[in-house]
Amino acid sequence: MLRFALRTLKNSIRSVPLCAGSKNFSTNFDKIPKETVDCVVIGAGVVGIAVARELALKGREVLVIESASTFGTGTSSRNSEVIHAGIYYRPKSFKAIFCVRGKELLYKYCSDHGVPHKQIGKLIVATGSSEIPKLNNILCHGIENGVSDLRMMEGFEAMQMEPELQCTKALLSPSTGIVDSHSLMLSLIGEAENHRTSFFYNTTVIGGHLEGNHMHLYIAENKDLEKSFEKFPLQPGLILIPKLVVNSAGLSASSLAKRFVGLPSGVIPPTHYARGCYFTLSNTRVSPFKHLIYPIPEDGGFGVHVTLDINGRVKFGPDVEWINDVDDISSLLNKFDYSVSADRAQSFYPKIRRYYPNLKDGSLEPGYAGIRPKLTAPRQSPADFFVQGEDIHGVNGLVNLFGIESPGLTSSMAIAEYIAANFLK
Ligand SMILES: Cc1cc2nc3c(=O)[nH]c(=O)nc-3n(C[C@H](O)[C@H](O)[C@H](O)COP(=O)(O)OP(=O)(O)OC[C@H]3O[C@@H](n4cnc5c(N)ncnc54)[C@H](O)[C@@H]3O)c2cc1C
């Protein structure tokens, strides 16, 4: 049955053209093939993939619809690849609960499945006495969140561990680590596929409507989408009618939800975008640090920190740059600017030198950038992850995941566990 549905899906998407006419969707859906399916996950980032695997392991048939040409090309491959301990987040928030649980699940999964990872530990550093109260607050948050292994250290102790470091005091988090996110996603996909999950790439969910209290999803093939989007209304090639749909579209989750006709618009939070750039160290393959080094967090992010990848390469970042010019169409089409301007390095040097004074002039090279989907604007308190189900929006079988910024990678398996436990009927 699933095989048949999938064949139909592939064929039918190709056979129905995008059509010209009024500005909105074409409303003549009679000729468009429809398929009733079990579960649809929108987006093959690490969260969507983890959700698909979890649903599949619970015996459900899952289709993953991904607009890019392969998995994990969005935020899931543009982050620090840190397995966070769960220290910073408001106690009892989803971020705190999912991060602590997700860390446990992730370490176990990586060990069991040979996914490259290392529990290398992290130092959060105060570089002046004015920052010490903030460090104490971070410690309290961590303890409240159930991170039981944190240890406050005097500056000299931390500097003995890390000779290149300069700090007044430091908080050691031994359970923080790093993971090869690509290998993680690949492994989760393999397992999901072995349990009746199918992944469709170059395929976009362009909207949907509510009918009989079920979301009908409009599916279109990608290749004509971009040139047609602004000029013509879109006609889907296929309508999928899932029992459960998980909108895990990352940066595009809000703009996609706005295109679900019948979903009360008041429940859809606006997404604010904050780019974070990374710089690498030129002329050296040897990292100056063995641990991850984090300053006190800044507005919108964790501060320009030192991370290491699984091969020991060092990078600094991400900074925070709020982006205002992302409209809903650009968001839906994944048209985000990930370029890293070399000029931004000038603001990195003083930030990094506060804890790494030996950083040489001219040693930073542009690396890559990621974008955070934030539910609050600059200078507002950080928002929690928003897992929005029927209890909030009233639509049976629709789960929207909004604002899945950091620690979304760490939390991915816990989010998946939560969705399977709470939304599967
Ligand atoms: C700079 C930065 C650093 C970070 N560092 C860390 C870290 O160290 N540790 C940590 O735990 N977390 C970190 N995070 C957060 C983490 O990377 C994200 O929370 C996580 O990757 C989100 O995964 P996702 O699957 O929700 O989104 P994404 O990876 O963005 O996936 C969403 C997918 O949906 C697809 N899509 C969008 N619209 C549609 C549509 N209409 N139809 C079909 N497909 C669609 C996109 O193409 C994309 O592939 C960081 C984030 C940033 C930005």
The ligand as a Gaussian input file, in Angstrom:
#p B3LYP/6-31G(d) Opt

LIG

0 1
 C       24.597000      29.211000      14.499000
 C       23.893000      28.064000      15.174000
 C       24.581000      27.242000      16.071000
 C       23.928000      26.191000      16.705000
 N       24.639000      25.353000      17.526000
 C       24.010000      24.311000      18.108000
 C       24.729000      23.417000      18.932000
 O       25.944000      23.489000      19.048000
 N       24.050000      22.436000      19.573000
 C       22.706000      22.305000      19.454000
 O       22.140000      21.432000      20.115000
 N       21.998000      23.098000      18.614000
 C       22.619000      24.086000      17.942000
 N       21.934000      24.898000      17.091000
 C       20.525000      24.611000      16.836000
 C       20.332000      23.455000      15.871000
 O       21.247000      23.526000      14.795000
 C       18.898000      23.497000      15.329000
 O       18.010000      23.623000      16.408000
 C       18.517000      22.267000      14.542000
 O       19.469000      21.983000      13.558000
 C       17.146000      22.470000      13.934000
 O       16.835000      21.356000      13.147000
 P       15.490000      21.355000      12.322000
 O       15.355000      19.999000      11.754000
 O       14.386000      21.883000      13.178000
 O       15.690000      22.488000      11.212000
 P       16.522000      22.483000       9.850000
 O       17.806000      21.801000       9.979000
 O       16.568000      23.894000       9.377000
 O       15.617000      21.629000       8.885000
 C       14.405000      22.111000       8.345000
 C       14.268000      21.501000       6.967000
 O       12.978000      21.817000       6.457000
 C       13.101000      21.996000       5.061000
 N       11.928000      22.761000       4.637000
 C       11.650000      24.038000       4.925000
 N       10.467000      24.378000       4.384000
 C        9.994000      23.281000       3.743000
 C        8.792000      23.023000       3.004000
 N        7.859000      23.954000       2.866000
 N        8.625000      21.794000       2.461000
 C        9.572000      20.839000       2.631000
 N       10.731000      21.041000       3.331000
 C       10.923000      22.250000       3.889000
 C       14.412000      22.750000       4.928000
 O       14.954000      22.608000       3.618000
 C       15.266000      22.080000       5.983000
 O       16.035000      21.018000       5.465000
 C       22.554000      25.960000      16.440000
 C       21.875000      26.765000      15.534000
 C       22.536000      27.808000      14.885000
 C       21.814000      28.649000      13.899000

